[in-house]
Amino acid sequence: MKSASRKYFGKSPSQLNLLEAVYLTTLLPNPKIYSQSIAKGKLPSWQSQRIETLLYRLLKRQRISED
């Protein structure tokens, strides 16, 4: 996580916001392939949907709030 947060956002993990952290989790299956989307400046629809799903699950399990 530390090297990924530095590579993609130029921050330490503790400085990441929620969306940045969730984005990094979508890269886990294959970072080399999936990270190309950030270079293009737009997320593919499957990745946007994955982020929404992860945020929904975090909210349902009360790991995050709507604030």
DRENDO-1510 file (C-alpha; in Angstrom, 1 decimal, always signed):
<recs>
REC; n; res; u; v; w
REC; 1; MET; +0.0; +0.0; +0.0 .
REC; 2; LYS; +2.8; +2.4; +0.8 .
REC; 3; SER; +4.5; +2.1; -2.5 .
REC; 4; ALA; +1.2; +2.2; -4.4 .
REC; 5; SER; +0.0; +5.3; -2.6 .
REC; 6; ARG; +3.3; +7.0; -3.4 .
REC; 7; LYS; +3.3; +5.9; -7.0 .
REC; 8; TYR; -0.2; +6.8; -7.9 .
REC; 9; PHE; -1.0; +9.8; -5.6 .
REC; 10; GLY; +2.4; +11.0; -4.3 .
REC; 11; LYS; +1.2; +10.5; -0.7 .
REC; 12; SER; +1.7; +8.2; +2.2 .
REC; 13; PRO; -1.2; +5.8; +3.0 .
REC; 14; SER; -2.3; +7.9; +6.0 .
REC; 15; GLN; -2.8; +10.9; +3.7 .
REC; 16; LEU; -5.1; +9.1; +1.2 .
REC; 17; ASN; -8.7; +10.1; +1.1 .
REC; 18; LEU; -11.4; +7.4; +1.0 .
REC; 19; LEU; -11.8; +7.4; -2.8 .
REC; 20; GLU; -8.0; +7.1; -3.4 .
REC; 21; ALA; -7.8; +4.2; -1.0 .
REC; 22; VAL; -10.7; +2.4; -2.6 .
REC; 23; TYR; -9.3; +3.0; -6.0 .
REC; 24; LEU; -6.0; +1.3; -5.0 .
REC; 25; THR; -8.0; -1.8; -3.9 .
REC; 26; THR; -9.4; -2.1; -7.4 .
REC; 27; LEU; -5.9; -2.5; -8.6 .
REC; 28; LEU; -5.1; -5.5; -6.5 .
REC; 29; PRO; -6.0; -8.3; -8.9 .
REC; 30; ASN; -3.5; -7.0; -11.5 .
REC; 31; PRO; -1.9; -3.6; -10.9 .
REC; 32; LYS; +0.0; -3.5; -14.1 .
REC; 33; ILE; -3.1; -3.8; -16.3 .
REC; 34; TYR; -5.6; -2.0; -14.1 .
REC; 35; SER; -3.5; +1.0; -13.3 .
REC; 36; GLN; -3.4; +2.1; -16.9 .
REC; 37; SER; -6.8; +3.7; -16.4 .
REC; 38; ILE; -5.4; +6.4; -14.2 .
REC; 39; ALA; -2.8; +7.3; -16.8 .
REC; 40; LYS; -5.6; +7.8; -19.3 .
REC; 41; GLY; -7.4; +10.2; -16.9 .
REC; 42; LYS; -10.8; +8.3; -16.9 .
REC; 43; LEU; -11.9; +5.2; -15.1 .
REC; 44; PRO; -13.5; +2.5; -17.2 .
REC; 45; SER; -17.1; +1.8; -16.3 .
REC; 46; TRP; -16.3; -1.6; -14.6 .
REC; 47; GLN; -13.8; +0.1; -12.3 .
REC; 48; SER; -16.2; +2.9; -11.4 .
REC; 49; GLN; -18.8; +0.3; -10.6 .
REC; 50; ARG; -16.4; -1.7; -8.5 .
REC; 51; ILE; -15.5; +1.5; -6.5 .
REC; 52; GLU; -19.2; +2.1; -6.0 .
REC; 53; THR; -19.8; -1.5; -4.9 .
REC; 54; LEU; -16.9; -1.3; -2.4 .
REC; 55; LEU; -18.1; +2.0; -1.0 .
REC; 56; TYR; -21.6; +0.6; -0.6 .
REC; 57; ARG; -20.3; -2.5; +1.2 .
REC; 58; LEU; -18.2; -0.3; +3.6 .
REC; 59; LEU; -21.3; +1.8; +4.3 .
REC; 60; LYS; -23.5; -1.2; +4.9 .
REC; 61; ARG; -21.0; -2.7; +7.3 .
REC; 62; GLN; -20.7; +0.7; +9.1 .
REC; 63; ARG; -17.0; +1.0; +8.3 .
REC; 64; ILE; -17.7; +4.5; +6.9 .
REC; 65; SER; -20.4; +7.0; +7.3 .
REC; 66; GLU; -22.2; +9.1; +4.7 .
REC; 67; ASP; -20.5; +12.2; +6.0 .
</recs>
